[in-house]
Amino acid sequence: MATQCRVLGVSLSGYYAWRARSPSKRAKVDAHLKKQIKAFHTRSDSTYGAPRIWKDLMDVGVRVSKKRVARLMREMGICGVSRRKSTQTTVKAQKDRKAPDLVKR
């Protein structure tokens, strides 16, 4: 471990102090929010994105920003699905219909 600390430029005591430190208040709140976000995302069949999940959290009474929800979703690797109306790119004209069989084959 001493070699790794020396290579990274970190003191050995600093490494052990960091390892023994408990998670911060923000990290604890983020962990709780991640569970709630995952639950809402799963309940929506993995279609809801950050804005809708934020709205669901606000409806439940959790005060959090959209950007924080987006950051936590990004950290968890989940995202919403955009279902857009498909556009018709080719319109068949009446004249393009099958021609009548004039030779009677």
C-alpha positions in Angstrom: 0.0 0.0 0.0 2.9 2.3 0.7 4.1 2.0 -2.9 0.7 2.9 -4.3 0.4 5.9 -2.0 3.8 7.1 -3.0 3.0 6.7 -6.7 -0.3 8.6 -6.4 1.3 11.3 -4.2 -0.9 10.6 -1.2 0.2 10.2 2.4 -0.3 6.8 4.0 -2.1 8.3 7.0 -4.3 10.3 4.6 -5.3 7.2 2.8 -6.2 5.3 6.0 -8.1 8.4 7.3 -10.1 8.5 4.0 -10.9 4.8 4.2 -12.1 5.0 7.8 -14.2 8.1 7.1 -18.0 7.5 7.1 -20.1 8.6 4.1 -21.0 12.3 4.0 -24.6 13.5 4.6 -25.0 14.2 0.9 -23.9 10.7 0.0 -26.4 9.2 2.4 -29.2 11.3 1.0 -28.1 10.5 -2.6 -28.3 6.8 -1.8 -31.8 7.1 -0.4 -32.8 9.2 -3.5 -31.3 6.6 -5.8 -33.6 3.9 -4.3 -36.6 6.1 -4.9 -35.6 7.1 -8.4 -35.0 3.4 -9.3 -38.5 2.5 -7.9 -40.2 5.2 -10.0 -38.2 4.3 -13.1 -39.1 0.6 -12.7 -42.7 1.4 -12.0 -42.9 3.3 -15.3 -41.5 0.3 -17.3 -38.2 2.1 -17.6 -39.7 4.9 -19.7 -39.7 7.9 -17.4 -36.8 10.4 -17.6 -35.6 12.9 -15.1 -38.5 15.5 -15.5 -41.2 12.9 -14.9 -39.4 11.2 -12.0 -38.7 14.7 -10.5 -42.5 15.4 -10.7 -43.3 12.1 -9.0 -40.8 12.8 -6.2 -42.3 16.3 -5.7 -45.8 14.7 -5.6 -44.6 12.4 -2.8 -43.1 15.3 -0.9 -39.4 15.0 -1.7 -37.8 18.4 -2.4 -35.1 17.9 -4.9 -34.0 19.7 -8.1 -34.4 18.3 -11.6 -30.6 18.6 -12.2 -29.9 16.4 -9.1 -32.4 13.8 -10.3 -30.7 13.9 -13.7 -27.2 13.5 -12.2 -28.3 10.6 -10.0 -29.9 8.9 -13.0 -26.8 9.4 -15.0 -24.7 7.9 -12.2 -27.0 4.8 -12.1 -26.9 4.5 -15.9 -30.6 4.8 -16.4 -32.5 7.1 -18.8 -35.9 7.7 -20.1 -37.3 6.6 -23.5 -38.5 9.2 -26.0 -41.5 7.8 -27.9 -42.1 10.0 -30.8 -44.8 9.8 -33.4 -43.4 8.2 -36.6 -43.5 10.4 -39.7 -44.5 9.1 -43.1 -41.8 9.9 -45.5 -43.3 8.5 -48.7 -46.8 9.1 -49.9 -47.9 6.9 -52.8 -49.8 8.8 -55.5 -52.9 7.4 -57.1 -51.1 7.1 -60.5 -48.6 4.7 -58.9 -51.2 2.0 -58.4 -51.0 -1.3 -60.3 -51.8 -0.8 -64.0 -54.8 -2.8 -65.4 -53.9 -6.0 -67.4 -54.8 -4.8 -71.0 -53.2 -7.9 -72.7 -55.3 -10.3 -70.6 -52.4 -12.6 -69.5 
